[in-house]
Amino acid sequence: MRKTDSIQSPLARIESWLVIASHLPPRRKAELLRRAQDAALALEDEQSSINLLLRLDEALPPEARAAVQGKLLRVAMAFNSVTSWKDIVTRLSAPLIFQAIKIIEPIENDYTHDEYLTATLPRLAALGHTSDALRLAVNIARRDWRGKALASIARYLDSAQLREALDAAAQLYDEKAEAEALAGLIPYLDEKLLPEALTIAQKFKVGELKSVLEGLASRMDSPAWKKPLEDVLRGLATRTRPELLKSIAALIPGIESVAGGGAVMELNQAVWDVGRWWP
């Protein structure tokens, strides 16, 4: 220990303590980790401080992590590091995830507030608080972040909540935000909601429609996709040829997963033939 105390670099000294701590008996390990925590919080370099606290969190027993995780949240917010915030919230238990939301609440800048909240909601939903996550998502001020938030929690929602999320996506009144929300929702919608989602998507420009169809491609092993897809393809037939081809390209992963590479080759040949007959 005396040798590590003589290390000039604070960062190297803390890292050496973390290594040594793993070989100490419980009481001495706890003491050294507390010392490492205080030193990490005192570092001037914000990212180094966060990285060391994350490593410290991994080294602690589960019952001792709450205090460090709470400090991590405050440090990440103080340094305005949303990337670090995302890393931290994935580790949080239910009490701390609500503490994270309370830390976000006072942020006055809508973009920053909504970005941090959107990064937090998937963990809230994953912990079983889906009603809270959905309520917070549909009330996000900015449409772009609201669309991202709805997409990010879709996998955790039940059928009634997916109905509410789809209604919220339809009321975004921003094509890009709607497309992002629908692309995230579509893999989890049942046979009743899927046609509604695709009807909404029919009005999109080709770029936004393509992202929705990529979401649909993940559903093509389910019988629910067939009729809605036929309706989409009929709508695409009324568009320009470049738009049609870009949209079909988005479906190729789904076609390949269901029917194999041979079906993709047949589709490619059909497109080639039509291009030769009607240049």
Buried (B, 14 or more C-beta within 10 A) or exposed (E): EEEBEEBEEBBEBBBBBBEBBEEBEEEEBBEBBBBBBEBBBEBEEBEBBBBBBBBBBEBBEEEBBBEBBBBBBEBBBEBEBBEBBBBBBEBBBEEBBBBBBEBBEEBEEEEBBBBBBBBBBBBBBBBEBBEBBBEBBBEBEBBBBBBBBBBBBBEBBEEEBBBBBBEBBBEBEBBBBBBBBBBBBBBBBEEEBBBBBBBBBBEBEBEBBBBBBBBBBBBBEEEBBEEBBEEBEEBBEEBEEEBBBBBBBBBBBBBBEBEEEEEBEEBEEEBEEEEEEEE
